[in-house]
Amino acid sequence: MNDKNDNNERWWRDFLVVSARTDVGMRRSNNQDSFSSEPASTPRLGKTRGHLFVVADGMGAHAAGELASKMAATLAPQSYMKRTDQSPPEALRDALLDAHAEIRKRGESDEAFRDMGTTCDVLALLPEGALVGHVGDSRVYRLRDRTIEQLTFDHSLVWEARRLPNSHPAFQKLSNIPKNIITRSLGPTDSLVVDVEGPFPLRPGDAFLLCSDGLSGQFEDSEIGQILEVFQPEEATETLVNLANLRGGPDNITVVVARYKAEPDWEAVEREIEKAERAQTKRAPLSTFAWTSAALAIAAFATAACGFGGVLGKTGAPIGVGAVVLGAILSGLFLWSARERFLVKEENWADKTWGAGPYVRASAAPNAAFCEKVADVCDQLCDAMREQQIFAPDWDGVANARAQAKAAFKRGDFAGSLRADASVINYMMSELKKNAPQRR
């Protein structure tokens, strides 16, 4: 896991709200998921590299999967940030390939980690839009206008079969194909194809969610969308993790939510960047280009001196010195005019569309069916707490919240019903974790 939010200046807090959680689940002894949440620490990084979020779901015996996911969540952002000579989509793709190579190398160096692998999704929020780098069956969603969209294509046997014609034997047997068999991951294979999706234009109010299949496997897309629609990021991640566990929690659960609150004033950001660059230029020594120009000018001076040695001897110093100076000046002018050839030009990468997402759309409007499911989970949880008596809840507060949920449901306020019942679930699960015996 890697969460650097507390170390940042949080200049982005007026534009972005972020929450991330990971949970071992109900049936696993260790957590093989990892995440990274790294909003840009400066306006300059926000404009050029964006805010970065990662979810990785490891695979492998013992600690191998855990190591693979941690490596992906750490290495992919590091490589992406270093690739300043590439456009963001290309940097995102190559950063995942770098992580793949390192994970594979580590797996080959130690028998205990052989064939370890991990899924990995990287989301970059840039002024030009949202970009996604994707390998495996972890997912990235976007919520907009009460519609949830899956921006990634699952690299799984089931989804690959869906690409086939209806007459294909594999398509005909789609219901029998195991859902947990993935077709791509970082680490195990020699070669790897990384999907890059986007850019998806950003708009205030958009919410993005990254998750491992421990979460998406326990929900319908519309249910995830309703939670994102009703709750702010912190409550959304808490509610999703708790409901996933109460629905069985068969796998590790990881979820990252980033809500785009407002559009930054990028013109002001540009002014800040230019101001910083001017200050840097005043303090900084000569650049590599300047030193190169000076060196070549000196070389031109020396060459001219040697070449015009005979002239100096026959016609006098003025002609020779003039030729030398002229050669140096011409060399400098040539280098200055050709400087663009030596500098990396920023591509207008946002004019190109990468990938074919979104791949799935579903309504995120709160509805009666989901409210009833949540109410049923709430009933079962309350009954279990009464029977086990692990702790003494505030039953009066619980009863009041349940009454509010039922009243909201009756008047068709499904969002209000979800809020009230989820508050009970989150309260109960929080108290249960505080009072339950620790696992060994």
RODO-2510 file (C-alpha; in nm, 4 decimals, decimal comma):
residues 440
     n   res          X          Y          Z
     1     m     0,0000     0,0000     0,0000
     2     n     0,1120     0,3515    -0,0684
     3     d    -0,0823     0,6615     0,0332
     4     k     0,1147     0,9860     0,0208
     5     n    -0,1783     1,2247     0,0736
     6     d    -0,0606     1,3355     0,4173
     7     n     0,2784     1,4406     0,2794
     8     n     0,1373     1,6630     0,0053
     9     e     0,0632     2,0343     0,0203
    10     r    -0,2940     1,9457    -0,0735
    11     w    -0,3220     2,2441    -0,3072
    12     w    -0,5712     2,0214    -0,4896
    13     r    -0,8188     1,9973    -0,2002
    14     d    -1,0501     2,2584    -0,3569
    15     f    -1,0767     2,0509    -0,6739
    16     l    -1,0567     1,6886    -0,5672
    17     v    -1,1854     1,4636    -0,2870
    18     v    -1,0131     1,1266    -0,2467
    19     s    -1,0684     0,8201    -0,0299
    20     a    -0,9038     0,4759    -0,0429
    21     r    -0,9538     0,1544     0,1548
    22     t    -0,8297    -0,2008     0,1449
    23     d    -0,9603    -0,4954     0,3465
    24     v    -0,8536    -0,8568     0,3786
    25     g    -1,2132    -0,9778     0,3371
    26     m    -1,3870    -1,2557     0,5292
    27     r    -1,2132    -1,5661     0,3960
    28     r    -0,8511    -1,4746     0,3255
    29     s    -0,5664    -1,4831     0,5773
    30     n    -0,3566    -1,2156     0,4054
    31     n    -0,4191    -0,9172     0,1811
    32     q    -0,2685    -0,9446    -0,1674
    33     d    -0,4195    -0,6160    -0,2844
    34     s    -0,2281    -0,2881    -0,2916
    35     f    -0,3151     0,0664    -0,3839
    36     s    -0,1482     0,4008    -0,4382
    37     s    -0,3193     0,7376    -0,4025
    38     e    -0,0985     1,0252    -0,5157
    39     p    -0,2682     1,3558    -0,5959
    40     a    -0,0146     1,5878    -0,7573
    41     s     0,1938     1,7626    -0,4940
    42     t     0,2326     2,0838    -0,6983
    43     p     0,0233     2,2691    -0,9580
    44     r     0,2953     2,2047    -1,2162
    45     l     0,2685     1,8276    -1,1663
    46     g    -0,1089     1,8561    -1,1689
    47     k    -0,0957     2,0126    -1,5128
    48     t     0,1785     1,8021    -1,6708
    49     r     0,1495     1,4585    -1,5061
    50     g    -0,1861     1,4726    -1,3273
    51     h    -0,3212     1,3103    -1,0119
    52     l    -0,2329     0,9401    -1,0001
    53     f    -0,4232     0,6467    -0,8485
    54     v    -0,3398     0,2741    -0,8627
    55     v    -0,5103    -0,0519    -0,7639
    56     a    -0,3299    -0,3871    -0,7955
    57     d    -0,4544    -0,7376    -0,7109
    58     g    -0,1714    -0,9853    -0,6616
    59     m    -0,1572    -1,3544    -0,7507
    60     g     0,0789    -1,6194    -0,6234
    61     a     0,1376    -1,8576    -0,3372
    62     h     0,2397    -1,7413     0,0103
    63     a     0,3652    -1,3806    -0,0053
    64     a     0,4260    -1,3746    -0,3816
    65     g     0,0996    -1,2071    -0,4789
    66     e     0,1358    -0,9511    -0,2036
    67     l     0,4867    -0,8637    -0,3212
    68     a     0,3808    -0,8401    -0,6856
    69     s     0,0943    -0,5996    -0,6116
    70     k     0,3124    -0,3816    -0,3886
    71     m     0,5771    -0,3626    -0,6602
    72     a     0,3168    -0,2619    -0,9180
    73     a     0,1614     0,0045    -0,6940
    74     t     0,5061     0,1511    -0,6267
    75     l     0,6949     0,1071    -0,9545
    76     a     0,4256     0,2100    -1,2023
    77     p     0,3783     0,5620    -1,0567
    78     q     0,7542     0,6108    -1,0199
    79     s     0,8223     0,5152    -1,3807
    80     y     0,5335     0,7272    -1,5085
    81     m     0,6574     1,0376    -1,3275
    82     k     1,0105     0,9921    -1,4636
    83     r     0,8993     0,9626    -1,8272
    84     t     0,8702     1,3367    -1,8858
    85     d     0,9948     1,3042    -2,2446
    86     q     0,6816     1,1074    -2,3386
    87     s     0,3168     1,2025    -2,3690
    88     p     0,1051     1,0862    -2,0714
    89     p    -0,0595     0,7943    -2,2606
    90     e     0,2768     0,6620    -2,3774
    91     a     0,4310     0,7136    -2,0344
    92     l     0,1421     0,5289    -1,8718
    93     r     0,1783     0,2323    -2,1057
    94     d     0,5553     0,2099    -2,0681
    95     a     0,5371     0,2559    -1,6911
    96     l     0,3232    -0,0570    -1,6656
    97     l     0,5648    -0,2404    -1,8935
    98     d     0,8505    -0,1330    -1,6647
    99     a     0,6652    -0,2677    -1,3621
   100     h     0,5951    -0,5900    -1,5515
   101     a     0,9657    -0,6355    -1,6312
   102     e     1,0722    -0,5774    -1,2693
   103     i     0,8101    -0,8136    -1,1290
   104     r     0,9106    -1,0812    -1,3788
   105     k     1,2774    -1,0344    -1,2952
   106     r     1,2069    -1,0684    -0,9236
   107     g     0,9985    -1,3801    -0,9837
   108     e     1,2768    -1,5447    -1,1818
   109     s     1,5377    -1,4647    -0,9166
   110     d     1,3649    -1,6502    -0,6317
   111     e     1,1812    -1,9828    -0,6544
   112     a     0,9376    -1,8704    -0,3826
   113     f     0,8187    -1,5894    -0,6101
   114     r     0,8216    -1,7742    -0,9417
   115     d     0,5239    -1,6951    -1,1683
   116     m     0,3929    -1,4313    -0,9294
   117     g     0,1757    -1,1712    -1,0930
   118     t    -0,0711    -0,8922    -1,0396
   119     t    -0,3431    -0,6981    -1,2091
   120     c    -0,2859    -0,3251    -1,2232
   121     d    -0,5018    -0,0245    -1,3044
   122     v    -0,3546     0,3263    -1,3105
   123     l    -0,5774     0,6332    -1,3357
   124     a    -0,4274     0,9729    -1,4219
   125     l    -0,6501     1,2813    -1,3933
   126     l    -0,5094     1,5539    -1,6191
   127     p    -0,6458     1,8845    -1,7509
   128     e    -0,7032     1,7148    -2,0874
   129     g    -0,9060     1,4359    -1,9253
   130     a    -0,8807     1,1032    -1,7448
   131     l    -0,6366     0,8400    -1,8713
   132     v    -0,6345     0,4752    -1,7666
   133     g    -0,3561     0,2181    -1,7978
   134     h    -0,4986    -0,1294    -1,7507
   135     v    -0,3895    -0,4929    -1,7192
   136     g    -0,6098    -0,7675    -1,5707
   137     d    -0,9622    -0,7680    -1,4293
   138     s    -0,9428    -0,4910    -1,1729
   139     r    -1,1669    -0,2097    -1,2882
   140     v    -1,2001     0,1659    -1,3301
   141     y    -1,5431     0,3292    -1,3345
   142     r    -1,6663     0,6833    -1,3914
   143     l    -1,9914     0,8229    -1,2509
   144     r    -2,1533     1,1081    -1,4412
   145     d    -2,5159     1,2262    -1,4644
   146     r    -2,6476     0,9299    -1,2640
   147     t    -2,4797     0,6888    -1,5045
   148     i    -2,1884     0,4635    -1,4156
   149     e    -1,9488     0,3617    -1,6922
   150     q    -1,6834     0,0921    -1,6835
   151     l    -1,3824     0,2444    -1,8553
   152     t    -1,1785    -0,0782    -1,8658
   153     f    -1,2195    -0,4078    -2,0472
   154     d    -1,1760    -0,7100    -1,8188
   155     h    -0,8819    -0,9211    -1,9331
   156     s    -1,0643    -1,2379    -1,8361
   157     l    -1,1721    -1,5506    -2,0181
   158     v    -1,5388    -1,4544    -1,9840
   159     w    -1,4932    -1,1092    -2,1341
   160     e    -1,2653    -1,2331    -2,4108
   161     a    -1,5313    -1,4904    -2,5062
   162     r    -1,7859    -1,2105    -2,5335
   163     r    -1,5830    -1,0668    -2,8206
   164     l    -1,6446    -1,3803    -3,0257
   165     p    -1,9371    -1,4265    -3,2678
   166     n    -2,2556    -1,5728    -3,1180
   167     s    -2,1993    -1,8905    -3,3169
   168     h    -1,8543    -1,9562    -3,1681
   169     p    -1,8426    -2,2623    -2,9341
   170     a    -1,6736    -2,0615    -2,6581
   171     f    -1,9515    -1,8023    -2,6715
   172     q    -2,2138    -2,0731    -2,6529
   173     k    -2,0526    -2,2038    -2,3328
   174     l    -2,0141    -1,8586    -2,1793
   175     s    -2,2176    -1,9459    -1,8699
   176     n    -1,9799    -2,2327    -1,7909
   177     i    -1,6586    -2,0316    -1,8149
   178     p    -1,5036    -1,9564    -1,4722
   179     k    -1,5197    -1,5856    -1,3965
   180     n    -1,1863    -1,5688    -1,2144
   181     i    -0,9559    -1,6776    -1,4983
   182     i    -0,7654    -1,3744    -1,6240
   183     t    -0,5810    -1,3522    -1,9548
   184     r    -0,3288    -1,0768    -1,8762
   185     s    -0,1271    -0,9765    -1,5706
   186     l     0,2017    -0,8119    -1,4808
   187     g     0,4809    -1,0620    -1,4197
   188     p     0,4220    -1,4158    -1,5457
   189     t     0,4549    -1,3800    -1,9243
   190     d     0,7447    -1,2731    -2,1474
   191     s     0,5426    -1,0234    -2,3460
   192     l     0,2523    -0,8062    -2,2374
   193     v    -0,0012    -0,5803    -2,4054
   194     v    -0,1137    -0,2854    -2,1930
   195     d    -0,4499    -0,1216    -2,2591
   196     v    -0,4583     0,2587    -2,2455
   197     e    -0,8025     0,4193    -2,2382
   198     g    -0,9003     0,7831    -2,2820
   199     p    -0,8700     1,0687    -2,2451
   200     f    -1,2184     1,0915    -2,0949
   201     p    -1,3112     1,4602    -2,0544
   202     l    -1,3438     1,5787    -1,6959
   203     r    -1,6387     1,7690    -1,5591
   204     p    -1,7093     1,8938    -1,2055
   205     g    -1,9156     1,6307    -1,0278
   206     d    -1,7486     1,3341    -1,1977
   207     a    -1,6468     1,0528    -0,9644
   208     f    -1,3924     0,7836    -1,0506
   209     l    -1,3627     0,4472    -0,8778
   210     l    -1,0815     0,1925    -0,9033
   211     c    -1,1327    -0,1480    -0,7453
   212     s    -1,0106    -0,5057    -0,7292
   213     d    -1,2466    -0,7877    -0,8230
   214     g    -1,3011    -0,8527    -0,4532
   215     l    -1,5306    -0,5515    -0,4695
   216     s    -1,6720    -0,5656    -0,8231
   217     g    -1,7468    -0,9372    -0,7861
   218     q    -1,9914    -0,8653    -0,5037
   219     f    -2,1894    -0,5901    -0,6763
   220     e    -2,3785    -0,5150    -0,9911
   221     d    -2,2485    -0,2084    -1,1733
   222     s    -2,5690    -0,0183    -1,1000
   223     e    -2,5272    -0,0874    -0,7269
   224     i    -2,1732     0,0523    -0,7262
   225     g    -2,3093     0,3507    -0,9154
   226     q    -2,5836     0,4136    -0,6593
   227     i    -2,3334     0,4134    -0,3732
   228     l    -2,1154     0,6631    -0,5638
   229     e    -2,4208     0,8747    -0,6435
   230     v    -2,5476     0,8919    -0,2849
   231     f    -2,2259     0,9181    -0,0821
   232     q    -1,9145     1,1312    -0,0744
   233     p    -1,5859     0,9373    -0,1265
   234     e    -1,5114     0,8559     0,2402
   235     e    -1,8587     0,7174     0,3092
   236     a    -1,8705     0,5495    -0,0311
   237     t    -1,5522     0,3479     0,0242
   238     e    -1,6610     0,2518     0,3770
   239     t    -2,0066     0,1420     0,2631
   240     l    -1,8772    -0,0552    -0,0349
   241     v    -1,6185    -0,2456     0,1701
   242     n    -1,8676    -0,3255     0,4464
   243     l    -2,1390    -0,4425     0,2063
   244     a    -1,8881    -0,6553     0,0135
   245     n    -1,7897    -0,8267     0,3378
   246     l    -2,1509    -0,8748     0,4451
   247     r    -2,2198    -1,0363     0,1087
   248     g    -1,9561    -1,2971     0,1842
   249     g    -1,6246    -1,1152     0,1404
   250     p    -1,4635    -1,4108    -0,0442
   251     d    -1,1628    -1,2072    -0,1599
   252     n    -0,9512    -0,9086    -0,0623
   253     i    -1,1341    -0,5812    -0,1219
   254     t    -0,9693    -0,2601    -0,2397
   255     v    -1,1394     0,0577    -0,3582
   256     v    -1,0173     0,4083    -0,4425
   257     v    -1,2650     0,6907    -0,5104
   258     a    -1,1724     1,0326    -0,6499
   259     r    -1,4443     1,2940    -0,6967
   260     y    -1,3656     1,5885    -0,9245
   261     k    -1,5198     1,8874    -0,7462
   262     a    -1,4241     2,1841    -0,9634
   263     e    -1,2120     2,2913    -1,2583
   264     p    -0,8831     2,4482    -1,1474
   265     d    -0,7915     2,7883    -1,2868
   266     w    -0,5286     2,6531    -1,5234
   267     e    -0,4354     3,0016    -1,6466
   268     a    -0,3385     3,0901    -1,2902
   269     v    -0,1506     2,7593    -1,2687
   270     e     0,0365     2,8498    -1,5896
   271     r     0,1350     3,1845    -1,4400
   272     e     0,2628     3,0089    -1,1290
   273     i     0,4645     2,7680    -1,3422
   274     e     0,6143     3,0480    -1,5516
   275     k     0,6999     3,2429    -1,2372
   276     a     0,8715     2,9392    -1,0867
   277     e     1,0602     2,8718    -1,4102
   278     r     1,1848     3,2313    -1,4279
   279     a     1,3070     3,2097    -1,0693
   280     q     1,4711     2,8761    -1,1468
   281     t     1,6432     3,0219    -1,4538
   282     k     1,7890     3,3090    -1,2518
   283     r     1,9341     3,0727    -0,9934
   284     a     2,0298     2,7827    -1,2173
   285     p     2,3690     2,7384    -1,3834
   286     l     2,3998     2,7221    -1,7597
   287     s     2,1892     2,4471    -1,9123
   288     t     2,3288     2,1498    -2,0975
   289     f     2,2286     2,3183    -2,4225
   290     a     2,4169     2,6354    -2,3284
   291     w     2,7282     2,4412    -2,2338
   292     t     2,7045     2,2452    -2,5587
   293     s     2,6758     2,5682    -2,7577
   294     a     2,9773     2,7154    -2,5808
   295     a     3,1833     2,4023    -2,6379
   296     l     3,1008     2,3936    -3,0075
   297     a     3,1788     2,7630    -3,0425
   298     i     3,5199     2,7027    -2,8847
   299     a     3,5718     2,4083    -3,1181
   300     a     3,4833     2,6315    -3,4110
   301     f     3,7322     2,8884    -3,2835
   302     a     4,0080     2,6277    -3,2644
   303     t     3,9263     2,4859    -3,6055
   304     a     3,9227     2,8272    -3,7621
   305     a     4,2550     2,9153    -3,5973
   306     c     4,4168     2,6032    -3,7394
   307     g     4,2587     2,6431    -4,0802
   308     f     4,3562     3,0030    -4,1184
   309     g     4,7060     2,9658    -3,9818
   310     g     4,8533     3,0311    -4,3239
   311     v     4,6421     3,3387    -4,3730
   312     l     4,7545     3,4796    -4,0418
   313     g     5,1127     3,4379    -4,1479
   314     k     5,0704     3,6033    -4,4895
   315     t     4,8117     3,8776    -4,4533
   316     g     4,8209     3,9618    -4,0871
   317     a     4,6174     3,9074    -3,7754
   318     p     4,3003     4,1072    -3,8580
   319     i     4,1872     3,8729    -4,1351
   320     g     4,2562     3,5583    -3,9320
   321     v     4,0918     3,6885    -3,6143
   322     g     3,7924     3,8111    -3,8117
   323     a     3,7452     3,4675    -3,9663
   324     v     3,7727     3,3018    -3,6270
   325     v     3,5172     3,5349    -3,4686
   326     l     3,2850     3,4973    -3,7660
   327     g     3,3075     3,1187    -3,7425
   328     a     3,2246     3,1244    -3,3743
   329     i     2,9280     3,3566    -3,4263
   330     l     2,7923     3,1482    -3,7137
   331     s     2,8261     2,8306    -3,5040
   332     g     2,6356     2,9886    -3,2178
   333     l     2,3608     3,1169    -3,4494
   334     f     2,3286     2,7771    -3,6103
   335     l     2,2894     2,6061    -3,2741
   336     w     2,0365     2,8620    -3,1575
   337     s     1,8262     2,8280    -3,4716
   338     a     1,8397     2,4466    -3,4486
   339     r     1,7674     2,4283    -3,0760
   340     e     1,4152     2,2939    -3,1352
   341     r     1,5695     1,9809    -3,2828
   342     f     1,7427     1,9086    -2,9534
   343     l     1,4459     1,9819    -2,7300
   344     v     1,1495     1,7478    -2,6787
   345     k     0,8357     1,8874    -2,8336
   346     e     0,5150     1,8386    -2,6388
   347     e     0,2670     1,6478    -2,8503
   348     n    -0,0974     1,7416    -2,8615
   349     w    -0,1737     1,3928    -2,7354
   350     a    -0,5293     1,4743    -2,6280
   351     d    -0,6398     1,4917    -2,9928
   352     k    -0,5990     1,1156    -3,0168
   353     t    -0,8365     0,8646    -2,8590
   354     w    -0,6860     0,5602    -2,6927
   355     g    -0,8861     0,2407    -2,6436
   356     a    -1,2576     0,1867    -2,6992
   357     g    -1,4050     0,2537    -2,3546
   358     p    -1,6478     0,2923    -2,1901
   359     y    -1,7430    -0,0744    -2,2212
   360     v    -2,0459    -0,0919    -1,9904
   361     r    -2,3044     0,1653    -1,8855
   362     a    -2,5677     0,1343    -1,6149
   363     s    -2,8070     0,3619    -1,4329
   364     a    -2,6846     0,4931    -1,0985
   365     a    -3,0191     0,6411    -0,9927
   366     p    -3,1111     0,5039    -0,6475
   367     n    -3,3906     0,2496    -0,6802
   368     a    -3,6262     0,0460    -0,4637
   369     a    -3,4683    -0,2917    -0,5448
   370     f    -3,1247    -0,1971    -0,4126
   371     c    -3,2736    -0,0238    -0,1080
   372     e    -3,4552    -0,3458    -0,0216
   373     k    -3,1349    -0,5474    -0,0538
   374     v    -2,9477    -0,3090     0,1761
   375     a    -3,2357    -0,3097     0,4243
   376     d    -3,2301    -0,6907     0,4275
   377     v    -2,8550    -0,6923     0,4993
   378     c    -2,9151    -0,4388     0,7746
   379     d    -3,1848    -0,6596     0,9303
   380     q    -2,9589    -0,9655     0,9256
   381     l    -2,6675    -0,7726     1,0758
   382     c    -2,8810    -0,6348     1,3597
   383     d    -3,0237    -0,9811     1,4329
   384     a    -2,6723    -1,1310     1,4425
   385     m    -2,5530    -0,8594     1,6830
   386     r    -2,8427    -0,9276     1,9167
   387     e    -2,7679    -1,2995     1,9184
   388     q    -2,3898    -1,2829     1,9572
   389     q    -2,3830    -0,9940     2,2039
   390     i    -2,0191    -0,9177     2,1191
   391     f    -2,0790    -0,5572     2,2205
   392     a    -2,3701    -0,3387     2,3286
   393     p    -2,4697    -0,1131     2,0380
   394     d    -2,6661     0,2062     2,0737
   395     w    -2,9911     0,0315     1,9948
   396     d    -3,1969     0,3499     2,0304
   397     g    -2,9836     0,5210     1,7678
   398     v    -3,0047     0,2146     1,5439
   399     a    -3,3846     0,2012     1,5779
   400     n    -3,4121     0,5717     1,4936
   401     a    -3,1971     0,5324     1,1797
   402     r    -3,3952     0,2263     1,0687
   403     a    -3,7196     0,4187     1,1125
   404     q    -3,5799     0,7028     0,9004
   405     a    -3,4815     0,4530     0,6300
   406     k    -3,8301     0,3006     0,6173
   407     a    -3,9998     0,6398     0,6110
   408     a    -3,7743     0,7599     0,3288
   409     f    -3,8437     0,4422     0,1318
   410     k    -4,2210     0,4867     0,1645
   411     r    -4,2096     0,8388     0,0228
   412     g    -3,9829     0,7307    -0,2643
   413     d    -3,6680     0,8935    -0,1287
   414     f    -3,4421     0,6006    -0,2104
   415     a    -3,1235     0,8022    -0,1606
   416     g    -3,2375     0,8899     0,1919
   417     s    -3,3237     0,5265     0,2606
   418     l    -2,9757     0,4140     0,1498
   419     r    -2,8073     0,6791     0,3654
   420     a    -2,9948     0,5796     0,6791
   421     d    -2,9497     0,2035     0,6449
   422     a    -2,5852     0,2407     0,5403
   423     s    -2,5203     0,4510     0,8502
   424     v    -2,6393     0,1567     1,0623
   425     i    -2,4284    -0,0930     0,8692
   426     n    -2,1166     0,1218     0,8919
   427     y    -2,1689     0,1855     1,2624
   428     m    -2,2203    -0,1841     1,3392
   429     m    -1,9216    -0,2969     1,1333
   430     s    -1,6978    -0,0334     1,2928
   431     e    -1,7968    -0,1403     1,6437
   432     l    -1,7661    -0,5071     1,5506
   433     k    -1,4069    -0,4556     1,4336
   434     k    -1,3228    -0,2752     1,7568
   435     n    -1,4630    -0,5504     1,9758
   436     a    -1,4046    -0,8691     1,7755
   437     p    -1,1086    -1,0932     1,8726
   438     q    -0,8013    -1,0344     1,6608
   439     r    -0,7145    -1,3006     1,4009
   440     r    -0,3923    -1,4898     1,4382
***
